[in-house]
């Protein structure tokens, strides 16, 4: 869990130190007003191992006063939909 601006910076540093390449392709976004649900696909390769990763991807972002106040990632897009009470 990361909190606040420094938490977001720490998350970015950790991602940069773990992956030589990281691409997220978002194929669908659902606007739920104060929440957004995205689904797509991730591709990455590790810096140390060079291992390639491919995975489905889902995310939920919650907003307050136009700012993200909570963001959650899922390696199963169905779980992201379920987190906001939706199904495919």
N, C-alpha and C positions, 0 to 999 in steps of 0.2 A: 504494500500500500504506500502510495506517495501522497504527500499533502502540501498544498500551497505552491507558490512559484518555485521555491527551492526544490521541492519534490519533483516537479515537472522537469527541472534541469537535471536532477539526479537520474531520473528515468532515461532521459535522452543520452546522458553519458554512459549509462549501463548498456543501452541498446547499441550505441556506437562502438563500445569496447567488445561486444559479443559478436556482431555481425559485420561481415565485409560488404554485404549487399542485403537490402531489405526493401521489398516492394509490396504494397498493398493495393490490390485492384478492387475497387468498390463497384459492385454491379447493381445494387439497389439501396436506396435511402428512403426511409419512411419518416415523415415529419409528423410528430404527435403533439405538436404545440410546445410544451416545456421539455419534451424528450425527443430524441432522434435515434432511430435504429438503422444501422448499416449492416450490409452483408456483402461478402465477396470472397477473395482468395488472397492468401499470403504466399510469397516466395522469398526465401532468404538463403544465405550461405554463411557458415560460421567462420570467424577469423582464424581461430586456432586449428580447427579440424578441416575446414573447407567443405564440411558436410552441407548438402543441399536440403532444404526443407520446403515442402509444399503442403499447404493446409487450407481448408475452408476457414473463414473468418467472419466473426460478427462483433458488433460493438454497440453499446448504448451510451449516449451522452445525455446528461441532464443539465438543463439551463435554468439560471435565475438572473433576472435583470440583464439578459443578453450575454451572460458569461457562463462558461462551462463550470459547474460546481461538482460534478461527478462523472467519471468516465470508466467504463468497464469493458474489457476485452473478453471474447469467447472464441475458442477454436472450433466451436459448433454454432453456426448461425441460428439454428433452431433454439438453442439455449438463450441467445440474445432476444429473440422474439418472445420466448416464454417469460423472460425477466420483466417484460413490460405487459404481460398478459395477452399476447398475440400468438397465433399459430400461422403456419405457412398459408 
